[in-house]
Amino acid sequence: MHVFVTGASGWIGSATVDELLAGGHTVTGLARSDASAAALHAKGVQVRRGDLDDLGSIRAGAQEADAVIHLANKHDFSHPAVSNAAERAAVQTIGDTLADTGRPFLLASGVAGLTQGRPGTEDDPSAAHGPNSPRGGSENLALEFADRGVHSVSLRFAPTVHGTGDHGFIAVIAAIARAKGVSGYPGDGTHRWAAVHRSDAARLVALGLEKAPAGARLHAVAEQGVPTRDIAEAIGRRFELPVASIAGEDVLDHFGWIGNFFAMDLAATSTRTRELLGWTPTGPTLLEDIDAGAYAAH
């Protein structure tokens, strides 16, 4: 199968590309820089230059492929409206291009914000509708294309897709701990974060391409919920820092923008996904990665 991948040189995308190539697929990756293009070329990936704002390049990539895996996102948390608009436009473009073809369209989403007070499941619909909602309501928009002849599948990733080299949320929290001289956690630290190792997430994407039915919501979740206090304690152990609770009114001052996320309960299950795909996570746990130095200072 010829697969067009946005975000092909990113954290999840690069591991996904490796899985696809190992499975015998041909891959074209969207690259916005010379460095990304060179990295993809070195793997034997065809390169299409462009970014999320280059809808013409995205359209052409989707037209030429047998399937599209959309993993790119601006992740500009200081300007969420910009990220949301770009995400929605890209999804709209891909969906319109694949309409009435029956081709697979897998897109990255998340388990964050699905539910309150209990772990989210694959049966829980996203509450994000419309262009002004988180991620531009892209998950619901993509799944609506299932009624227009597109084999749409949502890839809901845990808030932390961890591993050596990760520069995501946990890396930011670890950097804040080093800068502040204390590894903090919000409130009583009982809020939980679902987690998955990068290698397991990439394998799930490849399995989803091969096995998931149209309209499926897949949960890339290996650990249902790691308490935020446990995360802070692991960071404290690794960097020999004291561990402390951060009062609710001080969370944003202490953590900055990421405090909004670290103070949320972001637990989720993946029972349905495991049964559907035969997916069994085998990678290290989040705390094992922290203890092993995956988030050591660079």
Buried (B, 14 or more C-beta within 10 A) or exposed (E): BEBBBBBBBBBBBBBBBBBBBEBEBBBBBBBBEEEBBEBBEEBEBBBBEBBBBBBEBBBBBBEEBBBBBBBBBBEEEEEBEEBBBBBBBBBBBBBEBBBEBEBBBBBBBBBBBBBEEEBBBBEBEBEBEEBEBBBBBBBBBBBBBBEEEBBBBBBBBBBBBBBEEBEBBBBBBBBBBBEBEBBBBBBEBEBBBBBBBBBBBBBBBBBBBEBBEBBBBBBBBBBBBBBBBBBBBBBBBBBEBEBBBBEEEEBBEBBEEBBEBBBBBBBBBBEBBBEBBEBEBEBBBBBEBBBEEBBEEE
